[in-house]
Amino acid sequence: MNFDGARDPILDLVASTAVTGDDFDNWVCGISRNIGRCGVEQPKLWAIYDRLIMVWDAQWQDIFVEIDCAFAFKEITRDLKWGI
């Protein structure tokens, strides 16, 4: 799964996108969201959320999530009781 968020600093508008591929990197499905106005970190969180909803709906297991945003990682894992 790949996801990302983007923010236009001039218009202060935000969007996120998430796409999924299979084991052979073939495109399977995708989603995009026009978020509107929000903080810098929120597009990544929305992209992760949308992608995890797609994974849940597809009943996939053993997924791998890679995050390049320390804030998003901290927010997602802050209430976990097990180690990462």
C-alpha positions as CSV (number, residue, x, y, z in Angstrom):
1,M,0.0,0.0,0.0
2,N,1.1,3.5,-0.8
3,F,-0.4,6.7,0.6
4,D,0.5,10.3,0.7
5,G,-1.0,13.7,1.5
6,A,-0.2,17.1,0.1
7,R,-0.8,20.7,1.1
8,D,-0.8,23.8,-1.1
9,P,0.8,26.5,1.1
10,I,-0.6,29.4,-0.9
11,L,-4.3,28.2,-1.0
12,D,-4.0,26.3,2.3
13,L,-5.9,23.4,0.7
14,V,-5.1,19.8,1.5
15,A,-5.7,16.4,-0.3
16,S,-4.7,12.8,0.4
17,T,-4.5,9.7,-1.7
18,A,-4.0,6.0,-1.2
19,V,-3.3,3.2,-3.6
20,T,-2.9,-0.5,-3.3
21,G,-1.0,-3.1,-5.3
22,D,-0.8,-6.8,-5.1
23,D,2.3,-9.0,-4.4
24,F,3.5,-8.3,-8.0
25,D,3.0,-4.5,-7.8
26,N,-0.1,-4.5,-10.0
27,W,-2.6,-1.8,-9.2
28,V,-5.6,-3.1,-7.3
29,C,-7.6,0.0,-6.0
30,G,-7.2,3.5,-4.9
31,I,-8.9,6.4,-3.2
32,S,-8.4,10.2,-2.9
33,R,-9.9,12.7,-0.6
34,N,-10.2,16.5,-0.8
35,I,-9.7,17.5,2.8
36,G,-9.9,21.2,2.5
37,R,-8.2,23.3,5.1
38,C,-6.2,21.7,7.9
39,G,-2.8,21.4,9.5
40,V,0.4,20.1,7.8
41,E,0.3,16.7,9.4
42,Q,-3.3,15.8,8.8
43,P,-3.1,14.8,5.1
44,K,-0.8,11.9,6.0
45,L,-3.2,10.8,8.8
46,W,-6.2,10.9,6.4
47,A,-4.3,9.0,3.8
48,I,-3.3,6.3,6.3
49,Y,-6.9,6.2,7.7
50,D,-8.4,5.8,4.2
51,R,-5.9,3.1,3.3
52,L,-6.6,1.1,6.4
53,I,-10.3,1.3,5.8
54,M,-9.7,-0.2,2.3
55,V,-7.5,-3.0,3.8
56,W,-10.2,-3.7,6.4
57,D,-13.0,-3.9,3.8
58,A,-10.9,-6.2,1.6
59,Q,-10.1,-8.4,4.7
60,W,-6.4,-8.4,3.9
61,Q,-4.0,-9.7,6.4
62,D,-0.2,-9.3,7.0
63,I,0.0,-5.7,5.6
64,F,3.1,-3.5,5.8
65,V,2.7,0.2,6.5
66,E,5.7,2.5,5.9
67,I,5.4,6.0,7.3
68,D,7.8,8.9,6.6
69,C,6.1,11.3,9.0
70,A,7.2,11.1,12.6
71,F,4.1,12.9,13.8
72,A,1.8,10.4,12.1
73,F,3.8,7.5,13.5
74,K,3.6,8.9,17.0
75,E,-0.2,9.6,16.7
76,I,-0.9,6.1,15.4
77,T,1.1,4.2,17.9
78,R,0.8,6.3,21.1
79,D,-1.9,4.1,22.7
80,L,-0.5,0.8,21.7
81,K,0.5,-1.5,24.6
82,W,2.9,-3.6,22.6
83,G,6.3,-2.7,21.2
84,I,6.9,-1.6,17.6
